[in-house]
Amino acid sequence: LKAGGVAGVCVDLILFPLDTVKTRLQSPQGFRKAGGFRGIYAGVPSTAIGSFPNAAAFFITYENVKSVLPQGSSSYLSPATHMVAASLGEVVACLIRVPSEVVKQRAQVSPSSSTLRILSQTLYHEGVQGLYRGYKSTVLREIPFSLVQFPLWESLKDLWSWKQGHVVDSWQSAVCGAFAGGFAAVVTTPLDVAKTRIMLAKAGSRNATGNVLTALGGIWRTQGLSGLFAGVVPRMAAISLGGFIFLGTYEKTRQLLL
């Protein structure tokens, strides 16, 4: 819980400006109208509050599911174990992440409004379900992301450990995390764009229904391939750096605590 929480807070706060740029690039109103480079830390209180419990919930689920499923260094079941553990971790973590993400992204494209005001407006106009708009699209983004990132991270650590004859250090785990995260980020960018459009959609609009295929189809028709991969560079940069900080900090904190 502590290792995952510390890792989550570190990565989210350090890389928040890149996340804001990515959100504004994906916004239907366009980068400049969404705020450009102004108010780059808009929405950070929402992230600061949600980051620790979100990351802690993920790693508690991930490690516990790994411990009860069959795995071994030579077992062909090992990648499948990591995939299942990461997927279940994301489903649990998204219960905390999605409300925080909804408020954060709306604040990022409305830098003149405070986080508290956006939270109160969302609750007033849409109720609690408004905070969970985009839950399905977030899970549908996070599960494929985790299916790529975590087995790749674990495999790279195992390969590096085998090559050098001992378990990887925390900085080596961080390098593996950076590569795994960056690759997974590029592959899943269209799902991230769809999730952003759903969360930012006006109540009652087509995208507000939360249908991922509808959102993807609308983006493809209006903006083509470039629209589906909007914000891919800052997303890849943020998640590569994030993978380095997040997974490296997690391993280091875990080693110190255990």
Secondary structure by P-SEA (a helix, b strand, c coil): caaaaaaaaaaaaaaaaaaaaaaaaaccccccccccccccccaaaaaaaacaaaaaaaaaaaaaaaaaccccccccaaaaaaaaaaaaaaaaaaaaaaaaaaaaaaaaacccccaaaaaaaaaacccccccccaaaaaaaaaaaaaaccaaaaaaaaaaaaaaacccccaaaaaaaaaaaaaaaaaaaaaaaaaaaaaaacccccccccccaaaaaaaaaacccccccccaaaaaaaaaaaaaaaaaaaaaaaaaaac
